[in-house]
Amino acid sequence: MKEPFSEEKLQNYISQIEQLEDEKHDTAGKITLLYADAKSEGYDPKAMRQVVRERRTTPEELERHEEIVELYKAALARVSS
């Protein structure tokens, strides 16, 4: 059985979410600065973002994504011809 509505619990949830949103914003800013720093050192941020994205993806998800991309490329090549 659910507890009755609690304003205190709601306030607690909202406060925690706001704190995490602030931390997320701060972290996003730090990540942006790191990419800018890497770019100033001659690295390609777009390629770095791709590497980060792929490293967070399981091999199965990555393989499935690559299959879909190849399928789309093939379909577009047929349309463009």
Buried (B, 14 or more C-beta within 10 A) or exposed (E): EEEEEEEEEEEEEEEEEEEEEEEEEEEEEEEEEEBEEEEEEEEEBEEBEEEEEEEEEEEEEBEEEEEEEEEEEEEEEEEEE
